């Protein structure tokens, strides 16, 4: 029963609709949903691009918060790997690479120098 019954029911219902009105209405609904999903996808991508620019400018100014905030954002971005979309994989890898580079010793020294903080390394 179960799945096969649902498949038979769907076939019988579409056979009853000789004018194919249900199929056309369903197709219109699917097209509308796809349009909205694309709009949401592009909006999220635009916000993410703006955040990358904000992070880069903040790091250049010597602020520390982008390095700290990047860690949980990298963990959250791992969810994008579920579909294994090549574009998403590239973005996640670049984001993780940028976060790692932001925590390297030369980057920390640059941030400290730009912000006027003393270097973490003590001269001997």
GROMACS elastic network, one bead per residue, 0.5 to 0.9 nm:
[ bonds ]
;  ai    aj funct       b0    kb
    1     4     6  0.56975   500
    1     5     6  0.51466   500
    1     6     6  0.81686   500
    2     5     6  0.53615   500
    2     6     6  0.64743   500
    2     7     6  0.88629   500
    3     6     6  0.51184   500
    3     7     6  0.62289   500
    3     8     6  0.86772   500
    4     7     6  0.50323   500
    4     8     6  0.61921   500
    4     9     6  0.85278   500
    5     8     6  0.50885   500
    5     9     6  0.60591   500
    5    10     6  0.85909   500
    6    10     6  0.61132   500
    6    11     6  0.85774   500
    7    10     6  0.51431   500
    7    11     6  0.62390   500
    7    12     6  0.86367   500
    8    11     6  0.50537   500
    8    12     6  0.60876   500
    8    13     6  0.85529   500
    9    12     6  0.50753   500
    9    13     6  0.60710   500
    9    14     6  0.85867   500
   10    13     6  0.51719   500
   10    14     6  0.62015   500
   10    15     6  0.85295   500
   11    14     6  0.52859   500
   11    15     6  0.61118   500
   11    16     6  0.87452   500
   12    16     6  0.63354   500
   12    17     6  0.89487   500
   13    16     6  0.51687   500
   13    17     6  0.66813   500
   14    17     6  0.51884   500
   14    18     6  0.77166   500
   14    20     6  0.73765   500
   14    22     6  0.75748   500
   14    23     6  0.77026   500
   15    18     6  0.65773   500
   15    20     6  0.87791   500
   16    19     6  0.89134   500
   16    20     6  0.89528   500
   17    20     6  0.54179   500
   17    21     6  0.69103   500
   17    22     6  0.70404   500
   17    23     6  0.86341   500
   18    21     6  0.80087   500
   19    22     6  0.82024   500
   19    23     6  0.89947   500
   20    23     6  0.52719   500
   20    24     6  0.63601   500
   20    25     6  0.86950   500
   21    24     6  0.51785   500
   21    25     6  0.60964   500
   21    26     6  0.85111   500
   22    25     6  0.51066   500
   22    26     6  0.60400   500
   22    27     6  0.85025   500
   23    26     6  0.50949   500
   23    27     6  0.60815   500
   23    28     6  0.86178   500
   24    27     6  0.50121   500
   24    28     6  0.61736   500
   24    29     6  0.86308   500
   25    28     6  0.51060   500
   25    29     6  0.62379   500
   25    30     6  0.86620   500
   26    29     6  0.50630   500
   26    30     6  0.61626   500
   26    31     6  0.86091   500
   27    30     6  0.50892   500
   27    31     6  0.61631   500
   27    32     6  0.86152   500
   28    31     6  0.51087   500
   28    32     6  0.61853   500
   28    33     6  0.86750   500
   29    32     6  0.50732   500
   29    33     6  0.61879   500
   29    34     6  0.85685   500
   30    33     6  0.51405   500
   30    34     6  0.61098   500
   30    35     6  0.86052   500
   31    34     6  0.50767   500
   31    35     6  0.61944   500
   31    36     6  0.87399   500
   32    35     6  0.51353   500
   32    36     6  0.63595   500
   32    37     6  0.86818   500
   33    36     6  0.51432   500
   33    37     6  0.61069   500
   33    38     6  0.85897   500
   34    37     6  0.50575   500
   34    38     6  0.61359   500
   34    39     6  0.86000   500
   35    38     6  0.51977   500
   35    39     6  0.62637   500
   35    40     6  0.87215   500
   36    39     6  0.50293   500
   36    40     6  0.61776   500
   36    41     6  0.84984   500
   37    40     6  0.50932   500
   37    41     6  0.59949   500
   37    42     6  0.85987   500
   38    42     6  0.61377   500
   38    43     6  0.84825   500
   39    42     6  0.52665   500
   39    43     6  0.61233   500
   39    44     6  0.86594   500
   40    43     6  0.50189   500
   40    44     6  0.61309   500
   40    45     6  0.85354   500
   41    44     6  0.52683   500
   41    45     6  0.61966   500
   41    46     6  0.86892   500
   42    46     6  0.61306   500
   42    47     6  0.86694   500
   43    46     6  0.51122   500
   43    47     6  0.62965   500
   43    48     6  0.86084   500
   44    47     6  0.51320   500
   44    48     6  0.61027   500
   44    49     6  0.85981   500
   45    48     6  0.50249   500
   45    49     6  0.61183   500
   45    50     6  0.85902   500
   46    49     6  0.51146   500
   46    50     6  0.62290   500
   46    51     6  0.86734   500
   47    50     6  0.50536   500
   47    51     6  0.62307   500
   47    52     6  0.87418   500
   48    51     6  0.50116   500
   48    52     6  0.62871   500
   48    53     6  0.87621   500
   49    52     6  0.50956   500
   49    53     6  0.64091   500
   49    54     6  0.86914   500
   50    53     6  0.51409   500
   50    54     6  0.61866   500
   50    55     6  0.86251   500
   51    55     6  0.60236   500
   51    56     6  0.85113   500
   52    55     6  0.50899   500
   52    56     6  0.61605   500
   52    57     6  0.86603   500
   53    56     6  0.51116   500
   53    57     6  0.61813   500
   53    58     6  0.85090   500
   54    57     6  0.52541   500
   54    58     6  0.60474   500
   54    59     6  0.85690   500
   54    66     6  0.86982   500
   55    58     6  0.51052   500
   55    59     6  0.61003   500
   55    60     6  0.85211   500
   55    65     6  0.87341   500
   55    66     6  0.55304   500
   55    67     6  0.83429   500
   55    70     6  0.85447   500
   56    59     6  0.52271   500
   56    60     6  0.61509   500
   56    61     6  0.86997   500
   56    66     6  0.81488   500
   57    61     6  0.62526   500
   57    62     6  0.88038   500
   58    61     6  0.50762   500
   58    62     6  0.64709   500
   58    63     6  0.54992   500
   58    64     6  0.79883   500
   58    65     6  0.81270   500
   58    66     6  0.67827   500
   59    62     6  0.50731   500
   59    63     6  0.53853   500
   59    64     6  0.68905   500
   59    65     6  0.82614   500
   59    66     6  0.64845   500
   59    67     6  0.76715   500
   59   102     6  0.83116   500
   59   111     6  0.68428   500
   60    63     6  0.75323   500
   60   110     6  0.86388   500
   60   111     6  0.74712   500
   60   114     6  0.76853   500
   61   111     6  0.76441   500
   61   114     6  0.62642   500
   61   115     6  0.69878   500
   62   110     6  0.73116   500
   62   112     6  0.65253   500
   62   113     6  0.73882   500
   62   116     6  0.82721   500
   63    66     6  0.70086   500
   63    67     6  0.84363   500
   63   111     6  0.66970   500
   63   112     6  0.84577   500
   63   114     6  0.81417   500
   63   115     6  0.65273   500
   64    67     6  0.57973   500
   64    68     6  0.68465   500
   64    69     6  0.89668   500
   64   108     6  0.88589   500
   64   111     6  0.71067   500
   64   112     6  0.85195   500
   64   115     6  0.86395   500
   65    68     6  0.51600   500
   65    69     6  0.59399   500
   65    70     6  0.83939   500
   66    69     6  0.50250   500
   66    70     6  0.58188   500
   66    71     6  0.88864   500
   66   102     6  0.88426   500
   67    70     6  0.52876   500
   67    71     6  0.70995   500
   67    99     6  0.66876   500
   67   102     6  0.61574   500
   67   103     6  0.70137   500
   68    71     6  0.59425   500
   68    72     6  0.80094   500
   69    72     6  0.61398   500
   69    73     6  0.65709   500
   69    74     6  0.89169   500
   70    73     6  0.50194   500
   70    74     6  0.60149   500
   70    75     6  0.86913   500
   70    95     6  0.83372   500
   70    96     6  0.85238   500
   70    98     6  0.88890   500
   70    99     6  0.61560   500
   71    74     6  0.52156   500
   71    75     6  0.65035   500
   71    76     6  0.88066   500
   71    96     6  0.83378   500
   71    99     6  0.69304   500
   72    76     6  0.61621   500
   72    77     6  0.85261   500
   73    77     6  0.60105   500
   73    78     6  0.87639   500
   73    95     6  0.88356   500
   74    78     6  0.65481   500
   74    92     6  0.72816   500
   74    95     6  0.65970   500
   74    96     6  0.60018   500
   74    99     6  0.78356   500
   75    78     6  0.54418   500
   75    79     6  0.78567   500
   75    96     6  0.88379   500
   76    79     6  0.59534   500
   76    80     6  0.81735   500
   77    80     6  0.55718   500
   77    81     6  0.77834   500
   77    88     6  0.89179   500
   77    91     6  0.87820   500
   77    92     6  0.62171   500
   77    95     6  0.84523   500
   78    81     6  0.55510   500
   78    82     6  0.78677   500
   78    89     6  0.87985   500
   78    92     6  0.67177   500
   79    82     6  0.58264   500
   79    83     6  0.87857   500
   80    83     6  0.68283   500
   80    84     6  0.75937   500
   80    85     6  0.80842   500
   80    88     6  0.60113   500
   80    89     6  0.74648   500
   80    92     6  0.75550   500
   81    85     6  0.70184   500
   81    86     6  0.89223   500
   81    88     6  0.65166   500
   81    89     6  0.60654   500
   81    92     6  0.78040   500
   82    85     6  0.81375   500
   83    86     6  0.89739   500
   83    88     6  0.84485   500
   84    87     6  0.85025   500
   84    88     6  0.70760   500
   84    89     6  0.64939   500
   85    88     6  0.52439   500
   85    89     6  0.61953   500
   85    90     6  0.86934   500
   86    89     6  0.50510   500
   86    90     6  0.61793   500
   86    91     6  0.86867   500
   87    90     6  0.51547   500
   87    91     6  0.62757   500
   87    92     6  0.86793   500
   88    91     6  0.51113   500
   88    92     6  0.61040   500
   88    93     6  0.85272   500
   89    92     6  0.52013   500
   89    93     6  0.60842   500
   89    94     6  0.85325   500
   90    93     6  0.52069   500
   90    94     6  0.60869   500
   90    95     6  0.85154   500
   91    94     6  0.51464   500
   91    95     6  0.60301   500
   91    96     6  0.85940   500
   92    95     6  0.50667   500
   92    96     6  0.61512   500
   92    97     6  0.84921   500
   93    96     6  0.52073   500
   93    97     6  0.60568   500
   93    98     6  0.85653   500
   94    98     6  0.60416   500
   94    99     6  0.85619   500
   95    98     6  0.51131   500
   95    99     6  0.62018   500
   95   100     6  0.86477   500
   96    99     6  0.50900   500
   96   100     6  0.61875   500
   96   101     6  0.85914   500
   97   100     6  0.51307   500
   97   101     6  0.61360   500
   97   102     6  0.85920   500
   98   101     6  0.50289   500
   98   102     6  0.61179   500
   98   103     6  0.88471   500
   99   102     6  0.50402   500
   99   103     6  0.66214   500
  100   103     6  0.53590   500
  100   104     6  0.66144   500
  101   104     6  0.52664   500
  101   105     6  0.87682   500
  101   106     6  0.88447   500
  101   107     6  0.69589   500
  102   105     6  0.85034   500
  102   106     6  0.86429   500
  102   107     6  0.54856   500
  102   108     6  0.70170   500
  103   106     6  0.83166   500
  103   107     6  0.62233   500
  103   108     6  0.61085   500
  104   107     6  0.53546   500
  104   108     6  0.62582   500
  104   109     6  0.87106   500
  105   108     6  0.50927   500
  105   109     6  0.61110   500
  105   110     6  0.85467   500
  106   109     6  0.50405   500
  106   110     6  0.60736   500
  106   111     6  0.86002   500
  107   111     6  0.61178   500
  107   112     6  0.85076   500
  108   111     6  0.50942   500
  108   112     6  0.61047   500
  108   113     6  0.85196   500
  108   119     6  0.83604   500
  108   120     6  0.84596   500
  109   112     6  0.50645   500
  109   113     6  0.60312   500
  109   114     6  0.85437   500
  109   118     6  0.87800   500
  109   119     6  0.60455   500
  109   120     6  0.75649   500
  109   121     6  0.87226   500
  110   113     6  0.50597   500
  110   114     6  0.60476   500
  110   115     6  0.84957   500
  110   119     6  0.89444   500
  111   114     6  0.51604   500
  111   115     6  0.60643   500
  111   116     6  0.84706   500
  111   117     6  0.82750   500
  112   115     6  0.52416   500
  112   116     6  0.60249   500
  112   118     6  0.63246   500
  112   119     6  0.59633   500
  112   120     6  0.80921   500
  113   116     6  0.51918   500
  113   117     6  0.60442   500
  113   118     6  0.70980   500
  113   119     6  0.70960   500
  114   117     6  0.77035   500
  115   118     6  0.89331   500
  116   119     6  0.89890   500
  117   120     6  0.86423   500
  118   121     6  0.84750   500
  119   122     6  0.73933   500
